[in-house]
Amino acid sequence: MQDPVQAKKAIEREPKLTADRCPLCGQDNNCTIVKGERPETCWCMHKKIPSNVRSRIPEKWRNQACICESCVDEEQPGK
């Protein structure tokens, strides 16, 4: 059984995810949908997001927030 004090500390260390933050790095994801703009204006609608990047998102954060462009670019060949 996990020590309740240690469990509380672990929860406090975990970053708080919001829809405007990348679930991989925690930086602003520049999601135009979250900002109330049309989906087709978002950078992600014009760039292929590799499945290996999407697979790195922790299960509990999937479909909660968009990956940022920097995290996508890090996985692109030639970068």
N, C-alpha and C positions, 0 to 999 in steps of 0.2 A: 504494500500500500504506500502511495506517495505521501510524503510529508506535506501537510496543508500549507505550511509557510513556504516551502520550495515551490509548490504549485502556484501559489499567488505571485511569487517573484517571476516565475516563467511567464505567466500571463501578462504581467506588467512590462516585461522586456519585449513582448511581441508587438510589432508595429500595428497601429490601428489603420485598417484599410478603409479608404473612402473611394467613391467612384471616380474621383479626379486624380488618383494616385496609381502608379504602376504596381501591380502585385509582385513584381520581381525585384525592383530596386527601391520602390517607395517615392520616386520622384513624380513630378507632375506629368501626366500622360497626354496632356493637350487634347483631350477628347472634346470635340465640338458638340457632340450630342449632350454631354453633361452640361455644357455651357448654354444649351438651349438652341443651338444652331442646327441647320439641316444636316442629316447624316452624310450626304454626298460631299459636304465640305470638309470632312475629317480626313486627315492624312492617311489613316488606315484603309480608307476606301480605294486608295490609289497605289497601295503597296502590298506585295505578297508577304504574308506573315507565315514563316515556316512552321510546320507542325512540331519540330523539336523545340521551338521557342514556346509555343502554347503548352506543350507537355510539361514544361518546367514550372508552370503555375501550380501552387499547392491546391489540392482538391477543394478545400473549403473556401478558396478565393476565386474559383472558376466561375465565370459568368457574373462576377460582381464588379469588376473593373477592367479597363483596357490596359494592355501592355504599352509602354512608351516606345516612341520611335527609336530612341537610343538603344534599348534592349534588343529590338528587332535588328537594327543595323549591326550590332556586335556579332550577330550570327550569320551575316551575309558573307558569301565568299569574297575574298579580296579586301576585307576590312581588317 
